[in-house]
């Protein structure tokens, strides 16, 4: 099993959700976050004064998948979230040791 964490631009969330739904992913967790990578924020004008926005809004997606779902999920996220511009995001993949569905007690792939 794998645990996938994807950091994407907020306006790409619906595209990514649809792409994951199309390949049969039934659940994911979303968090609204702020951060920066190589783009290091940007400058904005507000009432004539320029200021730097160091932390940009992003969306963090967390998805637990089986080994069979792993590659299609990575491809779906990558294709749906890509704009070709700086700040498109990152995908992190971790090994997942155990999953337990609290309601039924199912474990491993059956709990996903």
C-alpha positions in Angstrom: 0.0 0.0 0.0 1.1 3.6 -0.7 0.3 6.9 0.9 0.3 9.7 -1.6 0.6 13.4 -0.7 0.1 15.9 -3.5 0.6 19.6 -3.2 -1.3 21.4 -6.0 -2.6 24.8 -7.1 -6.1 25.4 -5.6 -7.8 26.0 -9.0 -6.7 22.6 -10.2 -8.4 20.7 -7.3 -11.6 20.0 -9.2 -9.7 18.7 -12.3 -7.6 16.4 -10.1 -10.7 15.2 -8.2 -12.4 14.3 -11.5 -9.3 12.5 -12.9 -9.1 10.4 -9.7 -12.8 9.7 -9.8 -12.5 8.5 -13.4 -9.9 5.9 -12.4 -12.0 4.6 -9.5 -10.5 6.4 -6.5 -13.3 6.6 -3.9 -11.8 8.7 -1.1 -9.2 11.4 -0.4 -8.5 14.1 2.2 -8.0 17.7 1.3 -6.4 20.5 3.3 -6.0 24.1 2.4 -2.5 25.1 3.1 0.0 27.9 2.4 3.7 27.5 1.4 6.3 28.2 -1.2 8.8 26.3 -3.2 11.2 27.6 -5.9 9.0 30.5 -6.8 9.5 32.0 -3.3 6.2 33.9 -3.3 5.5 37.1 -5.3 5.0 40.8 -5.0 1.6 42.5 -5.0 0.3 46.1 -4.9 -2.3 47.0 -2.4 -3.4 50.7 -2.1 -0.3 51.9 -3.8 2.1 50.0 -1.5 4.1 47.0 -2.7 4.4 44.0 -0.4 5.7 40.5 -0.8 3.5 37.5 -0.4 5.8 34.8 1.0 3.4 32.0 1.4 1.1 31.1 -1.5 -2.2 29.2 -1.1 -2.0 25.5 -2.0 -4.1 22.4 -1.6 -2.7 19.3 0.0 -4.3 16.0 -1.1 -3.8 12.8 0.9 -4.7 9.4 -0.7 -4.2 5.9 0.5 -4.0 3.4 -2.4 -3.3 -0.2 -3.2 -0.1 -1.2 -5.1 -2.3 -1.7 -8.2 -3.8 1.8 -8.0 -0.4 3.5 -7.3 0.9 4.3 -10.8 -2.5 5.3 -12.3 -3.1 7.7 -9.4 0.3 9.3 -9.8 -0.3 9.7 -13.6 -3.8 11.1 -13.1 -2.6 13.7 -10.5 0.4 14.7 -12.6 -1.7 15.2 -15.8 -4.6 17.0 -14.2 -2.6 19.3 -12.0 0.0 20.4 -14.6 -0.1 23.9 -16.0 3.6 24.0 -17.2 4.3 26.9 -14.9 6.4 27.3 -11.8 4.5 26.3 -8.7 2.5 23.4 -10.1 3.3 21.4 -7.0 4.8 18.1 -5.9 3.8 14.5 -5.3 5.2 12.6 -2.4 4.9 8.8 -2.0 5.3 6.9 1.2 5.0 3.2 2.1 1.9 2.5 4.1 2.3 -0.2 6.7 -1.3 -0.7 7.8 -4.8 0.6 7.3 -7.8 -0.2 9.5 -11.4 0.7 8.8 -12.7 1.6 12.3 -16.3 0.7 11.6 -15.8 -2.8 10.3 -12.3 -3.7 11.5 -11.2 -4.4 7.9 -7.4 -4.2 7.3 -4.9 -3.5 4.6 -6.3 -3.3 1.0 -9.8 -4.2 2.2 -9.9 -1.0 4.3 -9.0 1.2 1.4 
